């Protein structure tokens, strides 16, 4: 199954589920670093796709 096979609602639900699961396992500091890291990945993917 490809990520493009998911509907918009399913992608939002998946992202929310992952975020909630991570928030239970990591400290606030680790979540902050991971948030920045994922933002950087998203920014790079956007650049590569254009």
C-alpha distance matrix in Angstrom:
0.0 3.8 6.8 8.3 6.6 8.7 12.4 15.1 16.3 13.2 13.1 16.9 16.6 14.2 16.6 19.5 18.5 18.0 21.3 23.2 22.1 23.3 26.4 27.5 27.3 28.7 32.1 32.7 33.5 30.3 28.3 30.3 29.6 25.8 25.9 27.6 25.3 22.2 24.3 25.1 21.5 20.8 24.1 23.3 19.9 21.8 24.5 22.3 20.6 24.1
3.8 0.0 3.8 5.3 5.4 7.6 11.2 13.4 15.3 12.6 11.6 15.4 16.0 13.6 15.3 18.6 18.2 17.5 20.3 22.7 22.0 22.7 25.7 27.3 27.1 28.0 31.2 31.5 32.0 28.9 26.8 28.4 27.6 24.0 23.7 25.2 22.9 19.7 21.4 22.2 18.6 17.6 20.7 19.9 16.4 18.1 20.8 18.6 16.8 20.2
6.8 3.8 0.0 3.8 5.3 5.8 9.0 10.4 12.4 10.0 8.3 12.0 13.0 10.7 11.9 15.4 15.6 14.8 17.3 19.9 19.7 20.2 23.0 24.9 24.9 25.6 28.6 28.5 29.2 26.3 23.9 25.3 24.8 21.2 20.6 22.1 20.2 16.7 18.2 19.3 16.0 14.6 17.8 17.6 14.1 15.6 18.6 17.0 15.1 18.5
8.3 5.3 3.8 0.0 3.8 5.4 7.7 9.3 12.2 10.6 9.3 12.9 14.5 13.1 14.2 17.5 18.1 17.8 20.0 22.5 22.8 23.4 25.9 27.9 28.3 28.9 31.6 31.3 32.0 29.3 26.7 27.8 27.4 24.0 23.0 24.2 22.6 19.1 19.9 21.1 17.9 15.9 18.6 18.5 14.8 15.5 18.6 17.0 14.4 17.4
6.6 5.4 5.3 3.8 0.0 3.8 6.6 9.6 11.6 9.6 9.7 13.3 14.1 12.9 15.0 17.8 17.9 18.2 20.8 22.8 22.8 24.0 26.6 28.2 28.7 29.8 32.8 32.7 33.7 30.9 28.3 29.8 29.6 26.0 25.1 26.8 25.2 21.6 22.8 24.2 21.0 19.1 22.1 22.1 18.5 19.2 22.4 20.8 18.2 21.1
8.7 7.6 5.8 5.4 3.8 0.0 3.8 6.6 8.0 5.8 6.2 9.7 10.3 9.6 11.8 14.3 14.6 15.3 17.7 19.5 19.9 21.3 23.6 25.3 26.1 27.2 30.1 29.8 31.2 28.6 25.8 27.3 27.5 24.0 22.8 24.8 23.6 19.9 21.0 22.9 20.0 18.0 21.1 21.7 18.3 18.9 22.4 21.4 18.9 21.8
12.4 11.2 9.0 7.7 6.6 3.8 0.0 3.8 5.4 5.1 6.3 8.7 9.9 10.5 12.3 14.3 15.3 16.6 18.4 20.0 21.1 22.6 24.3 26.2 27.5 28.5 31.1 30.4 32.0 29.8 26.6 27.9 28.5 25.2 23.5 25.6 24.9 21.1 21.6 23.9 21.4 18.8 21.7 22.8 19.5 19.4 23.0 22.6 19.8 22.1
15.1 13.4 10.4 9.3 9.6 6.6 3.8 0.0 3.8 5.5 5.2 6.3 8.7 9.9 10.7 12.4 14.3 15.5 16.6 18.4 20.1 21.3 22.6 24.8 26.3 26.9 29.2 28.1 29.7 27.8 24.5 25.4 26.3 23.2 21.1 23.1 22.8 19.0 19.1 21.7 19.7 16.7 19.4 21.1 18.1 17.5 21.3 21.4 18.7 20.8
16.3 15.3 12.4 12.2 11.6 8.0 5.4 3.8 0.0 3.8 5.4 5.2 6.2 8.6 9.9 10.6 12.2 14.3 15.4 16.5 18.3 20.0 21.0 22.9 24.8 25.8 28.0 27.1 29.1 27.4 23.9 25.2 26.5 23.4 21.3 23.8 23.8 20.1 20.4 23.4 21.5 18.8 21.7 23.6 20.8 20.5 24.3 24.5 22.1 24.2
13.2 12.6 10.0 10.6 9.6 5.8 5.1 5.5 3.8 0.0 3.8 5.4 5.0 6.0 8.5 9.8 10.4 12.2 14.1 15.2 16.3 18.2 19.8 21.4 23.0 24.2 26.9 26.4 28.3 26.2 23.0 24.7 25.6 22.2 20.7 23.4 22.8 19.1 20.2 22.8 20.6 18.4 21.7 23.1 20.2 20.6 24.3 24.1 21.9 24.5
13.1 11.6 8.3 9.3 9.7 6.2 6.3 5.2 5.4 3.8 0.0 3.8 5.4 5.0 6.1 8.5 9.8 10.6 12.2 14.2 15.3 16.5 18.2 20.3 21.5 22.3 24.8 24.2 25.7 23.5 20.3 21.8 22.5 19.1 17.5 19.9 19.3 15.5 16.5 19.1 16.8 14.6 17.9 19.3 16.6 17.0 20.7 20.6 18.7 21.4
16.9 15.4 12.0 12.9 13.3 9.7 8.7 6.3 5.2 5.4 3.8 0.0 3.8 5.5 5.2 6.1 8.5 10.0 10.5 12.2 14.2 15.4 16.4 18.6 20.4 21.0 23.1 22.1 24.0 22.3 18.8 20.1 21.4 18.3 16.2 18.9 19.0 15.3 15.9 19.0 17.4 15.0 18.1 20.2 17.9 18.0 21.7 22.3 20.5 22.8
16.6 16.0 13.0 14.5 14.1 10.3 9.9 8.7 6.2 5.0 5.4 3.8 0.0 3.8 5.5 5.1 6.1 8.6 9.9 10.5 12.2 14.2 15.3 16.9 18.8 20.1 22.5 22.0 24.2 22.3 19.0 20.9 22.3 19.1 17.5 20.6 20.6 17.1 18.3 21.4 19.7 17.7 21.1 23.0 20.7 21.2 24.9 25.2 23.6 26.1
14.2 13.6 10.7 13.1 12.9 9.6 10.5 9.9 8.6 6.0 5.0 5.5 3.8 0.0 3.8 5.4 5.1 6.2 8.6 10.0 10.6 12.3 14.2 15.8 17.0 18.3 21.1 21.0 22.9 20.5 17.5 19.7 20.5 17.0 16.0 19.0 18.3 14.9 16.7 19.5 17.4 15.9 19.6 21.0 18.7 19.8 23.4 23.3 22.0 24.9
16.6 15.3 11.9 14.2 15.0 11.8 12.3 10.7 9.9 8.5 6.1 5.2 5.5 3.8 0.0 3.8 5.5 5.2 6.1 8.6 10.0 10.6 12.2 14.6 15.8 16.3 18.7 18.2 19.8 17.7 14.4 16.2 17.2 13.8 12.4 15.4 15.1 11.7 13.2 16.2 14.6 13.1 16.6 18.3 16.5 17.5 21.0 21.4 20.4 23.1
19.5 18.6 15.4 17.5 17.8 14.3 14.3 12.4 10.6 9.8 8.5 6.1 5.1 5.4 3.8 0.0 3.8 5.5 5.1 6.1 8.5 9.9 10.5 12.6 14.6 15.4 17.6 16.9 19.2 17.5 14.0 16.0 17.7 14.7 13.2 16.6 16.9 13.9 15.2 18.5 17.4 16.0 19.2 21.4 19.9 20.6 24.1 24.7 23.8 26.3
18.5 18.2 15.6 18.1 17.9 14.6 15.3 14.3 12.2 10.4 9.8 8.5 6.1 5.1 5.5 3.8 0.0 3.8 5.5 5.2 6.1 8.6 9.9 11.0 12.9 14.5 17.2 17.4 19.7 17.6 14.7 17.4 18.7 15.5 14.9 18.4 18.2 15.4 17.4 20.4 19.0 18.1 21.6 23.2 21.6 22.9 26.3 26.5 25.7 28.5
18.0 17.5 14.8 17.8 18.2 15.3 16.6 15.5 14.3 12.2 10.6 10.0 8.6 6.2 5.2 5.5 3.8 0.0 3.8 5.5 5.1 6.1 8.5 10.2 11.0 12.2 15.1 15.5 17.3 14.8 12.1 14.9 15.7 12.3 12.2 15.6 14.9 12.3 14.9 17.6 16.0 15.7 19.3 20.6 19.3 21.0 24.1 24.2 23.9 26.9
21.3 20.3 17.3 20.0 20.8 17.7 18.4 16.6 15.4 14.1 12.2 10.5 9.9 8.6 6.1 5.1 5.5 3.8 0.0 3.8 5.5 5.2 6.1 8.8 10.2 10.5 12.8 12.5 14.5 12.5 9.3 11.9 13.4 10.4 9.6 13.3 13.5 11.2 13.3 16.3 15.6 15.1 18.3 20.2 19.4 20.7 23.8 24.5 24.4 26.9
23.2 22.7 19.9 22.5 22.8 19.5 20.0 18.4 16.5 15.2 14.2 12.2 10.5 10.0 8.6 6.1 5.2 5.5 3.8 0.0 3.8 5.5 5.1 6.5 9.1 10.3 12.5 12.6 15.4 13.8 10.8 13.8 15.7 13.2 12.7 16.5 16.9 14.9 16.9 20.0 19.3 18.9 22.1 24.0 23.2 24.4 27.6 28.3 28.0 30.6
22.1 22.0 19.7 22.8 22.8 19.9 21.1 20.1 18.3 16.3 15.3 14.2 12.2 10.6 10.0 8.5 6.1 5.1 5.5 3.8 0.0 3.8 5.5 5.5 6.8 9.1 12.1 13.3 15.7 13.4 11.3 14.7 16.0 13.2 13.7 17.4 17.0 15.3 18.0 20.6 19.6 19.8 23.1 24.5 23.7 25.4 28.4 28.7 28.7 31.5
23.3 22.7 20.2 23.4 24.0 21.3 22.6 21.3 20.0 18.2 16.5 15.4 14.2 12.3 10.6 9.9 8.6 6.1 5.2 5.5 3.8 0.0 3.8 5.4 5.2 6.1 9.3 10.4 12.3 9.7 7.8 11.4 12.3 9.6 10.6 14.2 13.8 12.7 15.5 17.8 17.1 17.8 20.9 22.2 21.9 23.8 26.4 26.9 27.3 30.1
26.4 25.7 23.0 25.9 26.6 23.6 24.3 22.6 21.0 19.8 18.2 16.4 15.3 14.2 12.2 10.5 9.9 8.5 6.1 5.1 5.5 3.8 0.0 3.8 5.5 5.6 7.4 7.9 10.7 9.3 6.9 10.2 12.2 10.5 10.8 14.4 15.0 14.2 16.3 19.0 19.0 19.3 22.1 23.9 23.9 25.3 28.0 28.9 29.3 31.8
27.5 27.3 24.9 27.9 28.2 25.3 26.2 24.8 22.9 21.4 20.3 18.6 16.9 15.8 14.6 12.6 11.0 10.2 8.8 6.5 5.5 5.4 3.8 0.0 3.8 6.0 8.2 9.9 12.8 11.4 9.9 13.5 15.2 13.5 14.4 17.9 18.2 17.5 19.9 22.4 22.2 22.7 25.6 27.2 27.0 28.7 31.4 32.1 32.4 35.1
27.3 27.1 24.9 28.3 28.7 26.1 27.5 26.3 24.8 23.0 21.5 20.4 18.8 17.0 15.8 14.6 12.9 11.0 10.2 9.1 6.8 5.2 5.5 3.8 0.0 3.8 7.1 9.9 11.8 9.6 9.3 13.0 13.9 12.3 14.1 17.3 16.9 16.8 19.6 21.6 21.2 22.4 25.2 26.4 26.4 28.5 30.9 31.3 32.0 34.8
28.7 28.0 25.6 28.9 29.8 27.2 28.5 26.9 25.8 24.2 22.3 21.0 20.1 18.3 16.3 15.4 14.5 12.2 10.5 10.3 9.1 6.1 5.6 6.0 3.8 0.0 3.8 6.6 8.0 5.9 6.2 9.7 10.5 9.5 11.6 14.4 14.4 14.8 17.4 19.2 19.4 20.8 23.2 24.5 25.0 27.0 29.1 29.8 30.9 33.4
32.1 31.2 28.6 31.6 32.8 30.1 31.1 29.2 28.0 26.9 24.8 23.1 22.5 21.1 18.7 17.6 17.2 15.1 12.8 12.5 12.1 9.3 7.4 8.2 7.1 3.8 0.0 3.8 5.4 5.1 6.1 8.6 10.0 10.4 12.0 14.4 15.2 16.2 18.1 19.9 20.8 22.2 24.1 25.6 26.6 28.3 30.2 31.3 32.5 34.8
32.7 31.5 28.5 31.3 32.7 29.8 30.4 28.1 27.1 26.4 24.2 22.1 22.0 21.0 18.2 16.9 17.4 15.5 12.5 12.6 13.3 10.4 7.9 9.9 9.9 6.6 3.8 0.0 3.8 5.5 5.0 6.1 8.8 9.8 10.3 12.5 14.2 15.2 16.4 18.5 19.9 20.8 22.4 24.4 25.5 26.8 28.7 30.2 31.3 33.3
33.5 32.0 29.2 32.0 33.7 31.2 32.0 29.7 29.1 28.3 25.7 24.0 24.2 22.9 19.8 19.2 19.7 17.3 14.5 15.4 15.7 12.3 10.7 12.8 11.8 8.0 5.4 3.8 0.0 3.8 5.4 5.1 6.4 8.7 9.9 11.0 12.5 14.4 15.5 16.9 18.7 20.1 21.4 23.0 24.6 26.0 27.5 29.0 30.5 32.4
30.3 28.9 26.3 29.3 30.9 28.6 29.8 27.8 27.4 26.2 23.5 22.3 22.3 20.5 17.7 17.5 17.6 14.8 12.5 13.8 13.4 9.7 9.3 11.4 9.6 5.9 5.1 5.5 3.8 0.0 3.8 5.4 5.2 6.1 8.5 10.0 10.4 12.2 14.1 15.4 16.4 18.2 19.9 21.1 22.4 24.3 25.8 26.9 28.5 30.6
28.3 26.8 23.9 26.7 28.3 25.8 26.6 24.5 23.9 23.0 20.3 18.8 19.0 17.5 14.4 14.0 14.7 12.1 9.3 10.8 11.3 7.8 6.9 9.9 9.3 6.2 6.1 5.0 5.4 3.8 0.0 3.8 5.5 5.0 5.9 8.6 9.6 10.3 12.0 14.1 15.1 16.1 18.1 19.8 20.7 22.3 24.2 25.5 26.6 28.7
30.3 28.4 25.3 27.8 29.8 27.3 27.9 25.4 25.2 24.7 21.8 20.1 20.9 19.7 16.2 16.0 17.4 14.9 11.9 13.8 14.7 11.4 10.2 13.5 13.0 9.7 8.6 6.1 5.1 5.4 3.8 0.0 3.8 5.5 5.1 6.4 8.7 10.0 10.7 12.5 14.4 15.4 16.6 18.6 20.1 21.2 22.8 24.5 25.9 27.6
29.6 27.6 24.8 27.4 29.6 27.5 28.5 26.3 26.5 25.6 22.5 21.4 22.3 20.5 17.2 17.7 18.7 15.7 13.4 15.7 16.0 12.3 12.2 15.2 13.9 10.5 10.0 8.8 6.4 5.2 5.5 3.8 0.0 3.8 5.4 5.3 6.2 8.7 9.9 10.7 12.5 14.3 15.4 16.7 18.5 20.1 21.3 22.7 24.5 26.3
25.8 24.0 21.2 24.0 26.0 24.0 25.2 23.2 23.4 22.2 19.1 18.3 19.1 17.0 13.8 14.7 15.5 12.3 10.4 13.2 13.2 9.6 10.5 13.5 12.3 9.5 10.4 9.8 8.7 6.1 5.0 5.5 3.8 0.0 3.8 5.4 4.9 6.1 8.5 9.7 10.5 12.2 14.1 15.3 16.4 18.3 20.0 20.9 22.4 24.6
25.9 23.7 20.6 23.0 25.1 22.8 23.5 21.1 21.3 20.7 17.5 16.2 17.5 16.0 12.4 13.2 14.9 12.2 9.6 12.7 13.7 10.6 10.8 14.4 14.1 11.6 12.0 10.3 9.9 8.5 5.9 5.1 5.4 3.8 0.0 3.8 5.4 5.3 6.2 8.7 9.9 10.5 12.3 14.3 15.3 16.5 18.5 20.0 21.1 23.0
27.6 25.2 22.1 24.2 26.8 24.8 25.6 23.1 23.8 23.4 19.9 18.9 20.6 19.0 15.4 16.6 18.4 15.6 13.3 16.5 17.4 14.2 14.4 17.9 17.3 14.4 14.4 12.5 11.0 10.0 8.6 6.4 5.3 5.4 3.8 0.0 3.8 5.5 5.0 6.2 8.7 9.8 10.4 12.3 14.2 15.3 16.5 18.3 19.9 21.5
25.3 22.9 20.2 22.6 25.2 23.6 24.9 22.8 23.8 22.8 19.3 19.0 20.6 18.3 15.1 16.9 18.2 14.9 13.5 16.9 17.0 13.8 15.0 18.2 16.9 14.4 15.2 14.2 12.5 10.4 9.6 8.7 6.2 4.9 5.4 3.8 0.0 3.8 5.4 5.1 6.3 8.7 9.9 10.7 12.4 14.4 15.5 16.6 18.5 20.5
22.2 19.7 16.7 19.1 21.6 19.9 21.1 19.0 20.1 19.1 15.5 15.3 17.1 14.9 11.7 13.9 15.4 12.3 11.2 14.9 15.3 12.7 14.2 17.5 16.8 14.8 16.2 15.2 14.4 12.2 10.3 10.0 8.7 6.1 5.3 5.5 3.8 0.0 3.8 5.3 4.9 6.1 8.6 9.8 10.4 12.3 14.3 15.2 16.4 18.7
24.3 21.4 18.2 19.9 22.8 21.0 21.6 19.1 20.4 20.2 16.5 15.9 18.3 16.7 13.2 15.2 17.4 14.9 13.3 16.9 18.0 15.5 16.3 19.9 19.6 17.4 18.1 16.4 15.5 14.1 12.0 10.7 9.9 8.5 6.2 5.0 5.4 3.8 0.0 3.8 5.4 5.0 6.1 8.6 9.8 10.5 12.4 14.2 15.3 16.9
25.1 22.2 19.3 21.1 24.2 22.9 23.9 21.7 23.4 22.8 19.1 19.0 21.4 19.5 16.2 18.5 20.4 17.6 16.3 20.0 20.6 17.8 19.0 22.4 21.6 19.2 19.9 18.5 16.9 15.4 14.1 12.5 10.7 9.7 8.7 6.2 5.1 5.3 3.8 0.0 3.8 5.4 5.1 6.1 8.6 9.9 10.6 12.3 14.2 15.8
21.5 18.6 16.0 17.9 21.0 20.0 21.4 19.7 21.5 20.6 16.8 17.4 19.7 17.4 14.6 17.4 19.0 16.0 15.6 19.3 19.6 17.1 19.0 22.2 21.2 19.4 20.8 19.9 18.7 16.4 15.1 14.4 12.5 10.5 9.9 8.7 6.3 4.9 5.4 3.8 0.0 3.8 5.5 5.2 6.1 8.6 9.9 10.5 12.2 14.5
20.8 17.6 14.6 15.9 19.1 18.0 18.8 16.7 18.8 18.4 14.6 15.0 17.7 15.9 13.1 16.0 18.1 15.7 15.1 18.9 19.8 17.8 19.3 22.7 22.4 20.8 22.2 20.8 20.1 18.2 16.1 15.4 14.3 12.2 10.5 9.8 8.7 6.1 5.0 5.4 3.8 0.0 3.8 5.5 5.1 6.2 8.7 9.9 10.6 12.7
24.1 20.7 17.8 18.6 22.1 21.1 21.7 19.4 21.7 21.7 17.9 18.1 21.1 19.6 16.6 19.2 21.6 19.3 18.3 22.1 23.1 20.9 22.1 25.6 25.2 23.2 24.1 22.4 21.4 19.9 18.1 16.6 15.4 14.1 12.3 10.4 9.9 8.6 6.1 5.1 5.5 3.8 0.0 3.8 5.5 5.1 6.3 8.7 10.0 11.1
23.3 19.9 17.6 18.5 22.1 21.7 22.8 21.1 23.6 23.1 19.3 20.2 23.0 21.0 18.3 21.4 23.2 20.6 20.2 24.0 24.5 22.2 23.9 27.2 26.4 24.5 25.6 24.4 23.0 21.1 19.8 18.6 16.7 15.3 14.3 12.3 10.7 9.8 8.6 6.1 5.2 5.5 3.8 0.0 3.8 5.4 5.1 6.1 8.6 10.2
19.9 16.4 14.1 14.8 18.5 18.3 19.5 18.1 20.8 20.2 16.6 17.9 20.7 18.7 16.5 19.9 21.6 19.3 19.4 23.2 23.7 21.9 23.9 27.0 26.4 25.0 26.6 25.5 24.6 22.4 20.7 20.1 18.5 16.4 15.3 14.2 12.4 10.4 9.8 8.6 6.1 5.1 5.5 3.8 0.0 3.8 5.4 5.1 6.1 8.8
21.8 18.1 15.6 15.5 19.2 18.9 19.4 17.5 20.5 20.6 17.0 18.0 21.2 19.8 17.5 20.6 22.9 21.0 20.7 24.4 25.4 23.8 25.3 28.7 28.5 27.0 28.3 26.8 26.0 24.3 22.3 21.2 20.1 18.3 16.5 15.3 14.4 12.3 10.5 9.9 8.6 6.2 5.1 5.4 3.8 0.0 3.8 5.5 5.2 6.5
24.5 20.8 18.6 18.6 22.4 22.4 23.0 21.3 24.3 24.3 20.7 21.7 24.9 23.4 21.0 24.1 26.3 24.1 23.8 27.6 28.4 26.4 28.0 31.4 30.9 29.1 30.2 28.7 27.5 25.8 24.2 22.8 21.3 20.0 18.5 16.5 15.5 14.3 12.4 10.6 9.9 8.7 6.3 5.1 5.4 3.8 0.0 3.8 5.5 5.5
22.3 18.6 17.0 17.0 20.8 21.4 22.6 21.4 24.5 24.1 20.6 22.3 25.2 23.3 21.4 24.7 26.5 24.2 24.5 28.3 28.7 26.9 28.9 32.1 31.3 29.8 31.3 30.2 29.0 26.9 25.5 24.5 22.7 20.9 20.0 18.3 16.6 15.2 14.2 12.3 10.5 9.9 8.7 6.1 5.1 5.5 3.8 0.0 3.8 5.5
20.6 16.8 15.1 14.4 18.2 18.9 19.8 18.7 22.1 21.9 18.7 20.5 23.6 22.0 20.4 23.8 25.7 23.9 24.4 28.0 28.7 27.3 29.3 32.4 32.0 30.9 32.5 31.3 30.5 28.5 26.6 25.9 24.5 22.4 21.1 19.9 18.5 16.4 15.3 14.2 12.2 10.6 10.0 8.6 6.1 5.2 5.5 3.8 0.0 3.8
24.1 20.2 18.5 17.4 21.1 21.8 22.1 20.8 24.2 24.5 21.4 22.8 26.1 24.9 23.1 26.3 28.5 26.9 26.9 30.6 31.5 30.1 31.8 35.1 34.8 33.4 34.8 33.3 32.4 30.6 28.7 27.6 26.3 24.6 23.0 21.5 20.5 18.7 16.9 15.8 14.5 12.7 11.1 10.2 8.8 6.5 5.5 5.5 3.8 0.0
